[in-house]
Amino acid sequence: MFIIVITVLVLEFFLISSIRQNYNKNLENILVNRLQTSTDLYVRYFSDATLQENVLNDMDTFWKQVTAQVEIIDMDGRVLMNSLGYLADSVTEMDDVRQALKGEQGLWVGRVPYDTEKVMAAACPIVVAKEQVGVLRFVASLREVNEEIRNIAYRYLSFGGLVILFSGLVSIILAKTVTDPLKKVILVAEEMARGNFRVKSAHKSQDEIGKLAATLNYLASEIIKKEALKNNFISSVSHELRTPLTSIKGWAVTLRQGYENKELLQDGLDIIEKESDRLTHMVTELLDFSGFVSGTITLKKDKVNIADLCENLRIQLAPRALREEIDFQVGYAADNPFLYTDENRLKQVLLNLLDNAFKFTAAGGQVSLTAVSDHECYYFYIEDNGCGIAPEELPRVKEKFYKGKSSKSQNGIGLSISDEIIRLMQGKLEINSRVGQGTRITITLPLREAVNVK
C-alpha cells in the first residue's frame, strides 16, 4: 500500500505540474502573439505622433480586441496608460519591463496589489524608425487558468484516490490469501520446533506455500523415521554391547572361582578374547560413524598397490571361508595401475562388504572379489549367491541406523560408513540384489585422484 500510494502521488504531482506548465505556456504564447500584432499595428498607423500624444488622444486600439490588461510605458518606466485605470509610479522593478526597456521581449509572473491571484505579464518594446519610444505591456490574471488547473487536479486526485482504494482492497484480499495460509504453516512449524513432529499442515494448494507445507510435512515424517531408526539403533547397540559383556563377565566370574581343567581355562580366555574383539570392532565403528557425522574424518592418501591389497584380503579371509565352507575367489590383474587413496580406509570398506557377503551366504555358496581398471576408474566387484536383499529394503540399506528384517548387522551403520568413505574418495558405491539369487556390489573410484596427492 505504501508503494501504491507513493506511486500514485508522484504520478499525480508530475501530471498536474505538466498541465500547469502547458496552460502557462499557452497563455504566454497568446500574450506574446498579441503583443507583436499590437506593436506592428502601432508602428503602421500611429507612429506619426508621439507616444504621449497617442495616449492623450484616448485611443483604444491596443486593448479593444484584447481581454488582458494593457499598459503603455515610456522610456523612463512611467505608466502612461493602464486599461484598468491603475497607474503605478514606476514598473521598472518588473523583470518583463526591464527587459523590454533594453529592447527585448520580457515575461514576468507574480503578484500585483489590485488582484488576489498571480498575474502573467508580457512586455514588448515599441520601435519607430529603429528607435525605441516605449513599451507595450499586456497583463493577464491567472485566476481562470488556476481555476481550470484546480478542477483538473481535483478530477485527477479523485481518480487517484479511487485507484488507491481499489488497489488497497485488492491488496488486502491478495494479502489474506497469502498471510492466512502462511500463518497456519508458521503455527505448524512452531509446533514442530517444540518437538511435536506428529502435527501436519493441512494446506494442499499447488503454490509456493503449498509446497512449503508439503516440505514441512515431509521433513516431519523423515524426522519421525530417523528418530525411530535412532531409537532402534540405541536399543540394538545396547543389546549388542550387553551380549559380549555378559559373556566376558560370566567367564571372569567362573575363572575367579578356581579351575582344575586347563582346557576350561583356555576356552574361557578364548571366549573373552573373541568377545573383546567384538566390542573393539563395535566401538571402532561407532567412533568412525561419529567422525563422519561431525566431518572430522580425513583421508591419508598414498600410492596403493591393488594386487597386494587383494592378496592380503584373500589370505585374511581364507580361514573363515574354509571354516564356513564358502568358495572365496579373489581376482585382479598384476599390472593394474596404482591407486592414490587411503589404503586403510579402502581395506576397511572391502572387509566390511566381504563380511556382509559371508554372513548372507550359506555353506556351499560363493563369494568373490574382483578388481579391474580402465583409463579413468578402478572398479571393485563383490559378489555372492546368498539370500539377497528384498526390493523394498534395497534403497534404504545404506541409510544410517537402518537394519533390514533379515539383517545380521550389529548396529546398522556398517554400510553407511562404507558409503561415506567411498564418497570421501570421490567414488560411488552401488548395490544390486535379487532375493534368492545373491548380491553384487560395485565400487567405482576415479584414477584422477592421483593429482591430489603431493
N, C-alpha and C positions, 0 to 999 in steps of 0.2 A: 504494500500500500504506500509506503514511503517513496519507493521508486516511481510508482504511478503518479502520485501527487506532484512530486518534483518535476517529472517529465511533462505533465500537463501544464504546470505553472510556467516552466521555461518556454514551452511552445507558445503559450498564450502571450507571454511577455514579448517574445520576438515577433509574433504575428501582429500584435497591436502596435508595437513600435514601427514595424514596416508600414502598416496602414497610416499611422500618423505622419511618417516621412513622405509617403505618397501624396497624402492630402496637402501637406505643406508645400511640397514641390509643385503640385498642380496650381495652388494659389500663387506661388511665386512666379510661375510661368505666365499666368494670366496677368498679374500686375506688370511684369516686365514687358510683355507684348503690348499692353495698352499704353504704357509709358512711351514706348518707341513710336507708336501710332500718334499719340498726342503731341510729342515733341516734333515729329515730322509735320504735323498739321500747323503747329505754331510757326515753324520756320517758313512754311509755304505761304501762310495767309496773314500772319501778324508780325512779321519781322520788320515791317516799315516803322513801327512805333516802338518806344522803349517798353521795358517790362513794367515799369511803374504806370505808364500811360495806359497800357492794356488792362492793368488791374483797376485803375480808376474808371475806365470805361465799363466796368462791371460785366466783362464778357464771361459767359458760362460755357464756352465751347469745350473747355477741358473736362468739365465734370458732368456735363449734361447727359452723356451716354455711359458714365462710369458710376457704379454703385459705391465705390470706395471713397474715402475722404481724400480731397485734393488740396495740396498746398503748393504755393509758389513762393520761392525763397530767393532773395537777392544774393549777391556775391559776398555780402558781409554776414550772412547767416540769419538775416531777419526774415520773419514770415510776413510776406506782403499780403497774402490771401490764404484763407482757410475756409473750405466749403462748409464747415460746421460752425464757423464764426469764432473759433477759439484761436487767438493769436498769442503765441509764446514770444517772449523777447528774443530768444535765440535757440536754435536747434542744432547748433554745431557740435554738441556733445553726442549726438546720434551718429552711429557708425555709417549709416547709409548716406547721411547728409555730408559728412566729412569726405567720403569717397567721391560723391557727386561733385563737390566743390573742387576736387582735384581733377575732374574731367572723366571720371569713371562711374559706371553704374554701381550702386550700393544697395545692400539689403540689410534689414535690421528687424529683430523680433524682440519685443519687450513690453513693458507696461507704460501706460500714459495716465495722467491724473483724471481724465474725463471718461475712462472706461474701466470696468471691473475685470474685463478679460484682457489677455495679452493681445497685442496687435502685431501685424506684419507690415513693415514699411519698405517701399522700394523707391529709390531716388535716381533721377537721370539728369545729366547736365543739358541745359538749353544752349545750343551753339548757333550763333548767327554770324555768317561771313567769317567762319573759322575763329570766332571769338565767343567765349562763354559769357552769357549775360545773366544766367541764373540757374536755378534748379527747380525741376518739376518733381513733386513727390506725391505718391499715392499711398494712403494708409488704410489697411483693411483690418477690421476686427476678426479675431479668431473664434468668436463666440459660436457662430454657426458650424464652423469646422470642428471645434472641440465638442459641440453637442452631438454632431454626427459620429465623431470618433467614439464618444462615450456610449452612444446607442449600440454601435458595432461591438465595442468592448463588452457591454453587458450581455449581448447575444452570445458572443464567443465564450465569456466566462460562464454563462448559464449552460452552454453546451459542454464546456469542460467539466462543470460540476456534475452534469448527468453522466459523463464518461467516467468520472471518478466514482460516482455512486454505483454505476453498473459494474465497473471493474472491481469495486470493493465487494459487492455481493457475489460476483463470480469467484473472486479470490477466496472469500470465506468458505464458499461451497467446495471449491477445489482443495483448499487447505484442510477442511474437515475430512475429505476423502483420503487425505494422506496422514494427517495427525492422529485421527481416531484409531485406525488400524495400527499405526506406529506406537501409540500409547499402549495398546494391548500387547504388542510384541515386546515392548520395553518391560511391561509388568511380568511377562513370561521370562524374559532374560534375567530380571532381578530375582525372580523366584529360583531360577537355575543357579544364580550366583550364590544364593543361600544354601545350595546343596540339594534342592529338590529337582532331580532330573526326570521325575515321572510326569511333571506337568508338560502339556503340549500346547502349542499355538494353534488356534482354530482357523487362522486366516488362510484361505485357499486360493486367492487370486493368482493370476499369472504375471503380475507386475513385479517390480523390484522388492516391494515389501513382502509380497507372497513368497518370493524366492528367499528373502531373509528369514521369514518364518519357517519355511521348509528346511533351510540350512540349520536353524536353531534346533528344530525337531530332530534332524539327522545327527547333529552334534550331541544332543542329549542321549539319543539311543546308542550312539557309539560309546559315550562315556559310561552308560549303564553296562554295555557289553564288556568294556575294558575293566570296569570295576568288578564285574563278575569273574572275568579271567584272572584279575589280580588276586581276588579272594581265593579262587581255586588254586592259584599258584602258591599263595601263602600256606594254604591247607596242605597242598601236595608237598611243598618243601619241608613243612613241619613234620609230615609223616615220613618223608624220605630221610630226614635227619634223625628222627627218633628211632627208626629201624636199626641202622648201624650202631647208634649209641647204645641201644638196648643190648645188642649182641656183645659189644665191647664191655659194657658194664657187667653183663651176665658172666662172661668168661673171666673177667677180672676178679669177680667175687668167688668164682669157682676155684681159680688158681690161688687165691689168698687162703682158702680153707685147707690147703695142702694137697699133695698129689703123690701117688706112688708110681703112676704109669707115665713114662716119658713120652709115649705116643700121644697120650691125652694132652700133655703139656704142649707138644708140637702142634696138635690140631687146634688147641686154643690160641696159641700165638699166631698160627696161620690165619685163623678167622679174624683175630684182632687186627692183623696187618692188612688183610683184604678190606675189612670194613673201614679202616683208617684211610686206605686209598680211595675208597668210595667217597668218604667225607671230603677228602682233599680235592677230588675231582669236582664235586658239587660246589664247594666253596670257590674253587677257581672259576667255574662257570658263572657263579653269582658275581664275583669280582669283575670278570670280563663284561658281564651284562651291565653292571653299574658304570663301568668305564665307558662303554659305548653310549649309554643313555646320557651321561654327563659330557661326552665329547672329549674325554681326556686320553683316549687310546690313539696312539700314533704308530705308524709302521716304520720299522727299521729295514730299509730296502738295501739289498745287496745282490750280488750275482748268485743265482741258484742253478745248480745242475739238476735238471729234472730227472735224468736217468738215475742219479744217485738217490734222489728223494724217493722215487718209486720203488727202487730196490730195497731201501730201508723200510718202507711200509710193508713190502712183501715179507721180509724177514720178521718184522714185528708182529704181524697178524697171522703168519703161517701156523704157529702152535694153536691159536684159537680156532682157525679153520679146521685143523686136524681134529681137535677136540670135539667140535660141533658137527663134524662130518660134512663140511661145506667145501665145494670146489672153488678155491680162490685163485683167480688169474690176474696177473699184472702185465700190461703191455705198454711198451714205449720204444721209441727209436733211439739208438745210441748216438746218432748225430743230430739230435734235436738241439736248437739254439738255446743259449742261456736265457733264463727269465729273471728280470730285475724286480724283486719284490721282497717281502718279509718271509723268509723260509719257515720260521717257527709258526707264524700265523697260518700260512698256507698248509703246513703239515697238520695244524690243529683242525682246520676245516676238513681236510681229507679224512683224518682219523674219525672225526665226528660223523661224517656221512657214511663212511665204511662201517662204523659201529652200528648205525641205524640199519644199514643193509643186512648185517649179520643178525641183528635182533629180529628182523621181519622175515628172515629166510629159514625155512625148516631144514632139518637134516636131509642130506642128499641134494640140496639146492646148489645154486651157483651165484657167486659174487665176483665182479670183475672191475678193475681199474685200468683205464686206458688213457694215455697222454699223447696227443698229436699236436702239430703246429703247422701254420702256413706263414705267409709273409707278414701277416698283420696280428694274428692272435694265437694264443695257446688254448687248447681245448682239453678238458679233463672229463671223461665219461665214467660214471659209477653206475653199474647196472646190477640188478638182482632179479631172480624169478620167484620172489617171495609173494606174500599175500596181497601186496599193492595197497593203494590208498583210495578210499571212496571218493567219487566225483564231488560230493558236497563238502568234503573236508580238504580237498586238494588246494583250493585258492587260499586257505587260511593256515596251512601248516607252517608258514614262515612268520606268522604273527607272534608277537611276544606273549608268553604265558599259555599259548594255545596247545592243548593236548587232545588229540583225536580220541574217539571212543575205543579204538584198538591200540592206542599208543602205549609204548613201553618206556617212554621217556621219563626221566626222573623229575624234571621240573618244567618242561615245555619251553625252554629257551635255547636249546642247542642249535636248532635250525635257524632261529632268529639271529644268534651270534654269528653263525657261519655266513648268513646273508649279509650282515653288517660288515664283516671282514672283507668279503668279496667286493662290496660297494666301495670300501676304502681303497681297494686295489684297482678301482675304476673298471671293475668287471661286472659280470652278470651271472646269477645262479638261477637255473631253470629246472623245474621238476615236472616230469611226465610219468603218469602211472595209470595202470588198469588193475582193477580188483581181480585177484586170482592169477594175474599174468606177471606182475612184477613192476619195478620202478626203475626209471632211468633219470639220472641227474646229470646235467651239463653245466660245467663251469667254463666261462669264457673270460680270459684275461688278455689285455692288449700287450703286444710286444713293445709298443712305443713308450711304455713306462720307463724304459731304459734311459730316456733322455732326462728324466727327473732325478736320476741317481748321480751324485757327484763323487 
